[in-house]
Each structure stands twice: as C-alpha cells, then as structure tokens.
Amino acid sequence: MMNQNIIIFILVTIKYLTMSRQSGRSTRLVDKYIQDLFIDGEVVITDHYDTKASHIFLLHRVLKRLESEHPHAFKLIEVKDLKIKLKVGE
C-alpha cells in the first residue's frame, strides 16, 4: 500500500511541476522584438496569447529590457499604442 501512495505522490508532484513550468515563448518574443527594432527601426508588439492585456504586458517587458540592457537606445524611442519606434539621428 505504501508503494501506491509514493506513486501517487510522484505523479501529483510531476503534474504540479509541469503545470507551473513556463515555455519561455514571451522571452523569445522580447528578444526578437528588440532585434527587429534595431534592424528595422520600429516594431509593433503582439503577444502569442492575442489579448490586449497580454500585448501591453509584453510591451512593458520589451521596454523594461531596453531600459536595462540598452539604456542608450531607450532614450531614443517613441511609444505609441503597441508600436515602438527608434528615433534615428538624435
């Protein structure tokens, strides 16, 4: 009987761990949008969940990353709605 309880505990633990684990897709999107911003000069942020709240959340993540890792570029951006534009020549 104890072996069955251990198996149930292990299965529940595995289910919990896999449910709380994240895929990293948003992090990859943040990386991609920052790269695209430097290449193309502007990006429109959209998240894979495709809701207004998730788009705004991802926009804030991109801005936060720009501010911390690229402070020189952060000073040269314009943000309007979900669009980030790099002001060139300033």
N, C-alpha and C positions, 0 to 999 in steps of 0.2 A: 504494500500500500504506500509506503514511503517513496518508492521509486516513481509512482504515478504522480504524487504531489510535486516531486522535483521536476518531472517532465512538464507538468502544468505551469510551474513557476518559471521555468526556462522559456516556454512558449509565450507566456504573457510578457516576460521581460523582452524577448525578441520583438514581439509586436509593438510594445511601447517604444523601444529604441528606433525601430524603423519608421514609426509614425512621427516621431519628433525630429528625425533627421531631415535636413534640407538638401535640395539638389544643387544649389549654387547657381541656378539659372539667372537670378537677378544680378548677382555679382558679375557674371559674364556679360550681361547686358550693359551694366555700368561701364565695364572695361571697353566694350565695343563702342558705346556712345562717346566716350572720351576720345578714343582713337579716331572715330569719324569726325568729331568736332575739330580736331587738329588737322585732319586731311581735307575735309570739305568746308570748314568754316562755320557750319551750322548743323544742328540735328533737331529732330522732333522726337521727343521721348514718348515711347509707348511700352507698356509692360505686357508680359505674356498672359496675365490674368484678364486684361482688357476691360478694366473698370476705371472710372475717373479717379477713384481713390488710389488705386494701385499705380496709375500713371503719375499722379502727384507724388506719391511716396518714392517712386523710382527717380523722379526729377530731383527730389531732395537728396537722395543718395548720390546722384551724379554731382550735384552742386557741392555737397559735403566733401566728396572725394577730390574734386577740383580744388577746393579751398585748401585742403590739407596737403595734397601731393603736387599741385601745380599753382601755387599762390600767385605767380606772375600772370598766368592766364586767367585766373579767377577775377583779377582786377579788370580784365578786358572783355568781359562777357555781358551780353544783354539777355534778359529772360523775359519772354512774353508768352503767356499761356504755357504750353508744353514745349516751346521752341527755345533753344539756346543758340545764340549767335556770337561768334568770336569777332570782336571789333578789330579790324586789321589796320595797322599804321598808327596806332596810338601808343 
